[in-house]
Amino acid sequence: MRGWVVLLWAALATVVLIAIGIFGTLIASGRIDLAPTPAPTVTPEPEVTPVVDTAYQVQILNATPEEGLATQTKDIVVGAGWAPDSVLASGAGSQDFPETTVFYLNPEDQAAAAGLAGAIGGAAIEQSEAYQPASPDVKQLTVVIGLDRTAAGQTPEPTP
């Protein structure tokens, strides 16, 4: 009888040691994490209230192959309250910009960029240092007209 008890204790010790070895291996290899790090929480960006601020100079660049879009957009901007001499319309270096975007330089310019985007009939806004004003003391917004404003880029209205 004593032989069976020793055999059972030896079998139990073997199973426990194997289980501890497997568990230890899983921890060492990183497959089990005893103290998992919490997932980072994403804080939503605060909603920006658009403000039409005509104190900004506006540079309009036509980045499409369609002629005259910069001038048309300039007329819209001037009609929204900007002085004609503070709005410059010209062509861009490329003709394949996908989406009309208002670029602003500093975070405090975001509300004015959103206001300008609304004034031209809707556009994306993006902070970028790509379009610097001629003078550092000048506040400037840059509108890059994209292919979404061309006749080819417009999606047709569904017919009922």
Phi and psi in degrees as a GROMACS rama.xvg file:
@    title "Ramachandran Plot"
@    xaxis  label "Phi"
@    yaxis  label "Psi"
@TYPE xy
-63.1073  -28.9256  ARG-2
-66.8704  -40.1159  GLY-3
-66.9868  -37.274  TRP-4
-65.6145  -42.809  VAL-5
-64.1297  -41.9906  VAL-6
-63.7171  -42.673  LEU-7
-64.6983  -43.0739  LEU-8
-64.533  -38.0019  TRP-9
-65.7079  -41.7262  ALA-10
-64.962  -44.5248  ALA-11
-61.9869  -44.0916  LEU-12
-61.913  -38.7775  ALA-13
-64.4843  -44.7256  THR-14
-63.5631  -42.9109  VAL-15
-64.5627  -43.6189  VAL-16
-65.3947  -37.1  LEU-17
-66.748  -43.6492  ILE-18
-62.7411  -43.1307  ALA-19
-64.1937  -38.4925  ILE-20
-65.0577  -43.213  GLY-21
-64.6005  -46.1923  ILE-22
-60.9463  -44.1158  PHE-23
-62.7149  -40.0204  GLY-24
-64.6232  -42.02  THR-25
-63.7746  -38.5775  LEU-26
-67.248  -45.4901  ILE-27
-64.4923  -33.9367  ALA-28
-83.9029  -7.09208  SER-29
87.2437  9.37123  GLY-30
-79.0149  -21.3031  ARG-31
-124.388  132.454  ILE-32
-118.164  115.431  ASP-33
-71.8753  -29.7712  LEU-34
-127.845  80.7202  ALA-35
-66.0971  143.949  PRO-36
-78.9015  138.633  THR-37
-67.5261  147.715  PRO-38
-68.4068  138.29  ALA-39
-65.7496  140.998  PRO-40
-90.5019  138.561  THR-41
-93.3856  120.758  VAL-42
-91.8002  128.338  THR-43
-67.1297  144.831  PRO-44
-69.637  140.846  GLU-45
-65.0161  143.832  PRO-46
-70.7787  134.125  GLU-47
-98.3815  131.066  VAL-48
-86.9528  116.76  THR-49
-62.8778  139.251  PRO-50
-132.064  124.199  VAL-51
-82.6783  106.099  VAL-52
-115.595  103.099  ASP-53
-78.9703  3.68102  THR-54
-75.5644  -14.1204  ALA-55
-82.7352  144.374  TYR-56
-81.9171  146.079  GLN-57
-121.232  125.856  VAL-58
-107.968  126.395  GLN-59
-115.056  123.729  ILE-60
-118.249  125.823  LEU-61
-89.0577  106.756  ASN-62
-104.873  41.3893  ALA-63
-132.572  163.789  THR-64
-78.1121  -9.08896  PRO-65
-80.1909  125.652  GLU-66
-76.3876  147.446  GLU-67
88.5096  -4.06756  GLY-68
-67.9085  -34.7429  LEU-69
-65.7926  -41.2623  ALA-70
-67.3331  -41.2313  THR-71
-61.5994  -43.0916  GLN-72
-67.5962  -36.8702  THR-73
-60.0656  -43.1178  LYS-74
-61.2819  -37.8609  ASP-75
-66.319  -43.8062  ILE-76
-64.8683  -43.4647  VAL-77
-64.0875  -39.1682  VAL-78
-64.657  -24.001  GLY-79
-83.8877  -3.35592  ALA-80
123.718  -8.31074  GLY-81
-75.9471  148.288  TRP-82
-71.7211  139.85  ALA-83
-57.0195  -32.6972  PRO-84
-79.9481  -6.39396  ASP-85
-100.357  6.63341  SER-86
-121.257  122.971  VAL-87
-116.151  125.679  LEU-88
-113.88  132.66  ALA-89
-157.889  -179.094  SER-90
-87.938  160.098  GLY-91
-102.012  173.299  ALA-92
-76.5625  -13.5394  GLY-93
-131.919  167.52  SER-94
-127.133  27.2841  GLN-95
-136.15  30.7062  ASP-96
-72.6088  126.914  PHE-97
-74.1716  -44.3582  PRO-98
-130.42  132.494  GLU-99
-59.1664  129.208  THR-100
-138.721  139.903  THR-101
-101.033  119.908  VAL-102
-99.8901  138.753  PHE-103
-129.709  157.184  TYR-104
-91.0283  -50.831  LEU-105
-109.364  152.976  ASN-106
-56.8282  -32.5656  PRO-107
-72.0442  -9.03535  GLU-108
-89.6732  -2.16967  ASP-109
-62.2813  -42.1196  GLN-110
-64.2711  -40.4515  ALA-111
-66.6321  -37.1743  ALA-112
-64.9099  -40.9553  ALA-113
-65.4931  -37.272  ALA-114
-64.5837  -42.4199  GLY-115
-65.8122  -40.4354  LEU-116
-60.5141  -40.2713  ALA-117
-68.6449  -35.1846  GLY-118
-67.4649  -29.6371  ALA-119
-93.5354  9.88808  ILE-120
96.7783  19.8888  GLY-121
97.7794  132.1  GLY-122
-165.435  160.662  ALA-123
-74.2539  155.089  ALA-124
-122.801  146.166  ILE-125
-153.714  137.493  GLU-126
-83.4121  132.201  GLN-127
-157.233  148.761  SER-128
-98.2576  9.02721  GLU-129
-69.38  -29.2018  ALA-130
-115.649  88.7028  TYR-131
-86.6519  142.674  GLN-132
-70.7777  160.659  PRO-133
-63.9753  -33.7862  ALA-134
-123.813  138.882  SER-135
-65.1919  -20.298  PRO-136
-89.2602  2.92533  ASP-137
-96.1482  133.472  VAL-138
-91.105  126.868  LYS-139
-134.972  142.013  GLN-140
-118.528  144.177  LEU-141
-122.264  125.636  THR-142
-101.887  121.887  VAL-143
-108.278  113.955  VAL-144
-79.1766  126.437  ILE-145
-103.728  177.766  GLY-146
-63.3657  -18.0489  LEU-147
-67.9434  -13.1641  ASP-148
-97.9921  -1.81581  ARG-149
-89.6962  164.421  THR-150
-63.1304  -34.8012  ALA-151
-72.7322  -28.1721  ALA-152
-89.1353  -10.2758  GLY-153
-73.5622  138.239  GLN-154
-88.464  132.85  THR-155
-67.8816  147.638  PRO-156
-70.205  137.988  GLU-157
-68.1907  140.313  PRO-158
-89.9995  138.451  THR-159
